[in-house]
């Protein structure tokens, strides 16, 4: 999967789980966000960018 904010490929663990998180946008759709974008931005900033 790719990050919805920066577009980079998100790493997965050996059980195919994302190294990041899933966030809901304004419409309620789930979007993937990488761990680096989580460190750079606050939760409210990420929701605005989605």
PDB file of N, CA, C and O in Angstrom, chain B, residues numbered from 101:
ATOM      1  N   UNK B 101       0.835  -1.184   0.000  1.00  0.00           N
ATOM      2  CA  UNK B 101       0.000   0.000   0.000  1.00  0.00           C
ATOM      3  C   UNK B 101       0.881   1.248   0.000  1.00  0.00           C
ATOM      4  O   UNK B 101       2.059   1.205   0.353  1.00  0.00           O
ATOM      5  N   UNK B 102       0.275   2.347  -0.403  1.00  0.00           N
ATOM      6  CA  UNK B 102       0.986   3.619  -0.406  1.00  0.00           C
ATOM      7  C   UNK B 102       0.343   4.559   0.606  1.00  0.00           C
ATOM      8  O   UNK B 102      -0.852   4.474   0.890  1.00  0.00           O
ATOM      9  N   UNK B 103       1.155   5.446   1.135  1.00  0.00           N
ATOM     10  CA  UNK B 103       0.680   6.448   2.087  1.00  0.00           C
ATOM     11  C   UNK B 103      -0.211   7.448   1.355  1.00  0.00           C
ATOM     12  O   UNK B 103       0.120   7.882   0.251  1.00  0.00           O
ATOM     13  N   UNK B 104      -1.324   7.811   1.956  1.00  0.00           N
ATOM     14  CA  UNK B 104      -2.249   8.762   1.344  1.00  0.00           C
ATOM     15  C   UNK B 104      -1.734  10.188   1.406  1.00  0.00           C
ATOM     16  O   UNK B 104      -2.203  11.036   0.646  1.00  0.00           O
ATOM     17  N   UNK B 105      -0.780  10.482   2.290  1.00  0.00           N
ATOM     18  CA  UNK B 105      -0.265  11.836   2.444  1.00  0.00           C
ATOM     19  C   UNK B 105       0.944  12.071   1.549  1.00  0.00           C
ATOM     20  O   UNK B 105       0.956  13.003   0.745  1.00  0.00           O
ATOM     21  N   UNK B 106       1.975  11.212   1.691  1.00  0.00           N
ATOM     22  CA  UNK B 106       3.229  11.452   0.961  1.00  0.00           C
ATOM     23  C   UNK B 106       3.381  10.587  -0.284  1.00  0.00           C
ATOM     24  O   UNK B 106       4.167  10.929  -1.168  1.00  0.00           O
ATOM     25  N   UNK B 107       2.658   9.482  -0.380  1.00  0.00           N
ATOM     26  CA  UNK B 107       2.724   8.635  -1.566  1.00  0.00           C
ATOM     27  C   UNK B 107       3.804   7.567  -1.533  1.00  0.00           C
ATOM     28  O   UNK B 107       3.959   6.824  -2.502  1.00  0.00           O
ATOM     29  N   UNK B 108       4.558   7.473  -0.437  1.00  0.00           N
ATOM     30  CA  UNK B 108       5.603   6.451  -0.329  1.00  0.00           C
ATOM     31  C   UNK B 108       4.982   5.100  -0.003  1.00  0.00           C
ATOM     32  O   UNK B 108       3.893   5.024   0.565  1.00  0.00           O
ATOM     33  N   UNK B 109       5.691   4.037  -0.371  1.00  0.00           N
ATOM     34  CA  UNK B 109       5.231   2.690  -0.072  1.00  0.00           C
ATOM     35  C   UNK B 109       5.356   2.430   1.423  1.00  0.00           C
ATOM     36  O   UNK B 109       6.395   2.723   2.014  1.00  0.00           O
ATOM     37  N   UNK B 110       4.316   1.887   2.040  1.00  0.00           N
ATOM     38  CA  UNK B 110       4.316   1.588   3.473  1.00  0.00           C
ATOM     39  C   UNK B 110       4.843   0.168   3.670  1.00  0.00           C
ATOM     40  O   UNK B 110       4.406  -0.767   3.001  1.00  0.00           O
ATOM     41  N   UNK B 111       5.779   0.023   4.590  1.00  0.00           N
ATOM     42  CA  UNK B 111       6.357  -1.282   4.889  1.00  0.00           C
ATOM     43  C   UNK B 111       5.332  -2.165   5.592  1.00  0.00           C
ATOM     44  O   UNK B 111       4.421  -1.665   6.252  1.00  0.00           O
ATOM     45  N   UNK B 112       5.486  -3.483   5.445  1.00  0.00           N
ATOM     46  CA  UNK B 112       4.619  -4.436   6.128  1.00  0.00           C
ATOM     47  C   UNK B 112       5.479  -5.389   6.955  1.00  0.00           C
ATOM     48  O   UNK B 112       6.665  -5.573   6.681  1.00  0.00           O
ATOM     49  N   UNK B 113       4.863  -5.990   7.969  1.00  0.00           N
ATOM     50  CA  UNK B 113       5.546  -6.990   8.782  1.00  0.00           C
ATOM     51  C   UNK B 113       5.445  -8.343   8.088  1.00  0.00           C
ATOM     52  O   UNK B 113       4.863  -8.435   7.008  1.00  0.00           O
ATOM     53  N   UNK B 114       5.990  -9.375   8.678  1.00  0.00           N
ATOM     54  CA  UNK B 114       5.948 -10.693   8.072  1.00  0.00           C
ATOM     55  C   UNK B 114       4.538 -11.278   8.051  1.00  0.00           C
ATOM     56  O   UNK B 114       4.285 -12.238   7.323  1.00  0.00           O
ATOM     57  N   UNK B 115       3.627 -10.726   8.828  1.00  0.00           N
ATOM     58  CA  UNK B 115       2.235 -11.153   8.812  1.00  0.00           C
ATOM     59  C   UNK B 115       1.360 -10.240   7.944  1.00  0.00           C
ATOM     60  O   UNK B 115       0.133 -10.276   8.035  1.00  0.00           O
ATOM     61  N   UNK B 116       2.002  -9.424   7.103  1.00  0.00           N
ATOM     62  CA  UNK B 116       1.349  -8.486   6.181  1.00  0.00           C
ATOM     63  C   UNK B 116       0.518  -7.425   6.889  1.00  0.00           C
ATOM     64  O   UNK B 116      -0.523  -7.008   6.380  1.00  0.00           O
ATOM     65  N   UNK B 117       0.972  -6.988   8.059  1.00  0.00           N
ATOM     66  CA  UNK B 117       0.343  -5.877   8.760  1.00  0.00           C
ATOM     67  C   UNK B 117       1.119  -4.610   8.438  1.00  0.00           C
ATOM     68  O   UNK B 117       2.337  -4.654   8.264  1.00  0.00           O
ATOM     69  N   UNK B 118       0.421  -3.479   8.358  1.00  0.00           N
ATOM     70  CA  UNK B 118       1.056  -2.215   8.006  1.00  0.00           C
ATOM     71  C   UNK B 118       1.897  -1.665   9.145  1.00  0.00           C
ATOM     72  O   UNK B 118       1.526  -1.792  10.312  1.00  0.00           O
ATOM     73  N   UNK B 119       3.032  -1.053   8.811  1.00  0.00           N
ATOM     74  CA  UNK B 119       3.846  -0.331   9.785  1.00  0.00           C
ATOM     75  C   UNK B 119       3.375   1.120   9.664  1.00  0.00           C
ATOM     76  O   UNK B 119       4.025   1.938   9.011  1.00  0.00           O
ATOM     77  N   UNK B 120       2.274   1.424  10.280  1.00  0.00           N
ATOM     78  CA  UNK B 120       1.609   2.717  10.188  1.00  0.00           C
ATOM     79  C   UNK B 120       0.216   2.571  10.762  1.00  0.00           C
ATOM     80  O   UNK B 120      -0.003   1.782  11.681  1.00  0.00           O
ATOM     81  N   UNK B 121      -0.722   3.325  10.228  1.00  0.00           N
ATOM     82  CA  UNK B 121      -2.075   3.246  10.745  1.00  0.00           C
ATOM     83  C   UNK B 121      -3.076   3.532   9.639  1.00  0.00           C
ATOM     84  O   UNK B 121      -2.717   4.031   8.573  1.00  0.00           O
ATOM     85  N   UNK B 122      -4.316   3.215   9.902  1.00  0.00           N
ATOM     86  CA  UNK B 122      -5.410   3.527   8.996  1.00  0.00           C
ATOM     87  C   UNK B 122      -6.218   4.654   9.642  1.00  0.00           C
ATOM     88  O   UNK B 122      -6.570   4.571  10.819  1.00  0.00           O
ATOM     89  N   UNK B 123      -6.510   5.702   8.876  1.00  0.00           N
ATOM     90  CA  UNK B 123      -7.293   6.827   9.372  1.00  0.00           C
ATOM     91  C   UNK B 123      -8.492   7.026   8.461  1.00  0.00           C
ATOM     92  O   UNK B 123      -8.440   6.703   7.274  1.00  0.00           O
ATOM     93  N   UNK B 124      -9.565   7.557   9.017  1.00  0.00           N
ATOM     94  CA  UNK B 124     -10.750   7.847   8.225  1.00  0.00           C
ATOM     95  C   UNK B 124     -10.706   9.295   7.744  1.00  0.00           C
ATOM     96  O   UNK B 124     -10.324  10.197   8.491  1.00  0.00           O
ATOM     97  N   UNK B 125     -11.100   9.506   6.490  1.00  0.00           N
ATOM     98  CA  UNK B 125     -11.165  10.866   5.966  1.00  0.00           C
ATOM     99  C   UNK B 125     -12.536  11.462   6.284  1.00  0.00           C
ATOM    100  O   UNK B 125     -13.313  10.870   7.033  1.00  0.00           O
ATOM    101  N   UNK B 126     -12.829  12.617   5.723  1.00  0.00           N
ATOM    102  CA  UNK B 126     -14.086  13.310   6.027  1.00  0.00           C
ATOM    103  C   UNK B 126     -15.309  12.522   5.568  1.00  0.00           C
ATOM    104  O   UNK B 126     -16.376  12.626   6.173  1.00  0.00           O
ATOM    105  N   UNK B 127     -15.161  11.737   4.505  1.00  0.00           N
ATOM    106  CA  UNK B 127     -16.268  10.954   3.980  1.00  0.00           C
ATOM    107  C   UNK B 127     -16.433   9.608   4.678  1.00  0.00           C
ATOM    108  O   UNK B 127     -17.411   8.901   4.437  1.00  0.00           O
ATOM    109  N   UNK B 128     -15.483   9.250   5.541  1.00  0.00           N
ATOM    110  CA  UNK B 128     -15.550   7.995   6.279  1.00  0.00           C
ATOM    111  C   UNK B 128     -14.778   6.858   5.642  1.00  0.00           C
ATOM    112  O   UNK B 128     -14.826   5.733   6.140  1.00  0.00           O
ATOM    113  N   UNK B 129     -14.061   7.118   4.545  1.00  0.00           N
ATOM    114  CA  UNK B 129     -13.258   6.080   3.910  1.00  0.00           C
ATOM    115  C   UNK B 129     -11.933   5.935   4.637  1.00  0.00           C
ATOM    116  O   UNK B 129     -11.364   6.922   5.105  1.00  0.00           O
ATOM    117  N   UNK B 130     -11.439   4.702   4.733  1.00  0.00           N
ATOM    118  CA  UNK B 130     -10.179   4.440   5.418  1.00  0.00           C
ATOM    119  C   UNK B 130      -9.006   4.712   4.484  1.00  0.00           C
ATOM    120  O   UNK B 130      -9.009   4.289   3.328  1.00  0.00           O
ATOM    121  N   UNK B 131      -8.012   5.417   4.994  1.00  0.00           N
ATOM    122  CA  UNK B 131      -6.801   5.747   4.249  1.00  0.00           C
ATOM    123  C   UNK B 131      -5.596   5.309   5.061  1.00  0.00           C
ATOM    124  O   UNK B 131      -5.606   5.394   6.289  1.00  0.00           O
ATOM    125  N   UNK B 132      -4.554   4.838   4.378  1.00  0.00           N
ATOM    126  CA  UNK B 132      -3.322   4.406   5.047  1.00  0.00           C
ATOM    127  C   UNK B 132      -2.378   5.586   5.219  1.00  0.00           C
ATOM    128  O   UNK B 132      -2.222   6.403   4.312  1.00  0.00           O
ATOM    129  N   UNK B 133      -1.745   5.673   6.397  1.00  0.00           N
ATOM    130  CA  UNK B 133      -0.785   6.731   6.697  1.00  0.00           C
ATOM    131  C   UNK B 133       0.463   6.071   7.266  1.00  0.00           C
ATOM    132  O   UNK B 133       0.378   5.248   8.177  1.00  0.00           O
ATOM    133  N   UNK B 134       1.627   6.438   6.722  1.00  0.00           N
ATOM    134  CA  UNK B 134       2.885   5.835   7.176  1.00  0.00           C
ATOM    135  C   UNK B 134       3.309   6.420   8.524  1.00  0.00           C
ATOM    136  O   UNK B 134       2.798   7.453   8.958  1.00  0.00           O
ATOM    137  N   UNK B 135       4.249   5.741   9.172  1.00  0.00           N
ATOM    138  CA  UNK B 135       4.682   6.164  10.504  1.00  0.00           C
ATOM    139  C   UNK B 135       5.462   7.480  10.455  1.00  0.00           C
ATOM    140  O   UNK B 135       5.433   8.241  11.422  1.00  0.00           O
ATOM    141  N   UNK B 136       6.160   7.763   9.348  1.00  0.00           N
ATOM    142  CA  UNK B 136       6.909   9.015   9.245  1.00  0.00           C
ATOM    143  C   UNK B 136       5.972  10.213   9.152  1.00  0.00           C
ATOM    144  O   UNK B 136       6.261  11.261   9.729  1.00  0.00           O
ATOM    145  N   UNK B 137       4.867  10.082   8.445  1.00  0.00           N
ATOM    146  CA  UNK B 137       3.890  11.173   8.356  1.00  0.00           C
ATOM    147  C   UNK B 137       3.200  11.396   9.699  1.00  0.00           C
ATOM    148  O   UNK B 137       2.836  12.525  10.029  1.00  0.00           O
ATOM    149  N   UNK B 138       3.019  10.323  10.477  1.00  0.00           N
ATOM    150  CA  UNK B 138       2.426  10.452  11.805  1.00  0.00           C
ATOM    151  C   UNK B 138       3.345  11.262  12.711  1.00  0.00           C
ATOM    152  O   UNK B 138       2.867  12.047  13.530  1.00  0.00           O
ATOM    153  N   UNK B 139       4.657  11.084  12.574  1.00  0.00           N
ATOM    154  CA  UNK B 139       5.612  11.818  13.403  1.00  0.00           C
ATOM    155  C   UNK B 139       5.657  13.291  13.026  1.00  0.00           C
ATOM    156  O   UNK B 139       5.792  14.148  13.899  1.00  0.00           O
ATOM    157  N   UNK B 140       5.546  13.596  11.732  1.00  0.00           N
ATOM    158  CA  UNK B 140       5.668  14.968  11.249  1.00  0.00           C
ATOM    159  C   UNK B 140       4.432  15.815  11.560  1.00  0.00           C
ATOM    160  O   UNK B 140       4.559  16.991  11.903  1.00  0.00           O
ATOM    161  N   UNK B 141       3.243  15.226  11.443  1.00  0.00           N
ATOM    162  CA  UNK B 141       2.002  15.990  11.523  1.00  0.00           C
ATOM    163  C   UNK B 141       1.167  15.566  12.720  1.00  0.00           C
ATOM    164  O   UNK B 141       1.283  14.439  13.203  1.00  0.00           O
ATOM    165  N   UNK B 142       0.316  16.486  13.201  1.00  0.00           N
ATOM    166  CA  UNK B 142      -0.625  16.138  14.258  1.00  0.00           C
ATOM    167  C   UNK B 142      -1.831  15.450  13.643  1.00  0.00           C
ATOM    168  O   UNK B 142      -1.973  15.426  12.421  1.00  0.00           O
ATOM    169  N   UNK B 143      -2.691  14.896  14.464  1.00  0.00           N
ATOM    170  CA  UNK B 143      -3.855  14.167  13.979  1.00  0.00           C
ATOM    171  C   UNK B 143      -4.793  15.075  13.200  1.00  0.00           C
ATOM    172  O   UNK B 143      -5.326  14.662  12.170  1.00  0.00           O
ATOM    173  N   UNK B 144      -5.007  16.299  13.666  1.00  0.00           N
ATOM    174  CA  UNK B 144      -5.921  17.211  12.965  1.00  0.00           C
ATOM    175  C   UNK B 144      -5.355  17.627  11.613  1.00  0.00           C
ATOM    176  O   UNK B 144      -6.115  17.778  10.656  1.00  0.00           O
ATOM    177  N   UNK B 145      -4.034  17.816  11.507  1.00  0.00           N
ATOM    178  CA  UNK B 145      -3.415  18.153  10.232  1.00  0.00           C
ATOM    179  C   UNK B 145      -3.558  17.010   9.250  1.00  0.00           C
ATOM    180  O   UNK B 145      -3.802  17.246   8.067  1.00  0.00           O
ATOM    181  N   UNK B 146      -3.409  15.760   9.715  1.00  0.00           N
ATOM    182  CA  UNK B 146      -3.540  14.611   8.828  1.00  0.00           C
ATOM    183  C   UNK B 146      -4.967  14.480   8.307  1.00  0.00           C
ATOM    184  O   UNK B 146      -5.171  14.190   7.128  1.00  0.00           O
ATOM    185  N   UNK B 147      -5.950  14.689   9.168  1.00  0.00           N
ATOM    186  CA  UNK B 147      -7.336  14.570   8.723  1.00  0.00           C
ATOM    187  C   UNK B 147      -7.680  15.625   7.683  1.00  0.00           C
ATOM    188  O   UNK B 147      -8.486  15.360   6.791  1.00  0.00           O
ATOM    189  N   UNK B 148      -7.096  16.809   7.772  1.00  0.00           N
ATOM    190  CA  UNK B 148      -7.329  17.851   6.778  1.00  0.00           C
ATOM    191  C   UNK B 148      -6.699  17.488   5.439  1.00  0.00           C
ATOM    192  O   UNK B 148      -7.262  17.802   4.390  1.00  0.00           O
ATOM    193  N   UNK B 149      -5.525  16.824   5.458  1.00  0.00           N
ATOM    194  CA  UNK B 149      -4.828  16.461   4.223  1.00  0.00           C
ATOM    195  C   UNK B 149      -5.489  15.309   3.511  1.00  0.00           C
ATOM    196  O   UNK B 149      -5.368  15.190   2.292  1.00  0.00           O
ATOM    197  N   UNK B 150      -6.197  14.443   4.248  1.00  0.00           N
ATOM    198  CA  UNK B 150      -6.862  13.312   3.614  1.00  0.00           C
ATOM    199  C   UNK B 150      -8.078  13.832   2.910  1.00  0.00           C
ATOM    200  O   UNK B 150      -8.813  13.060   2.294  1.00  0.00           O
TER     201      UNK B 150
END
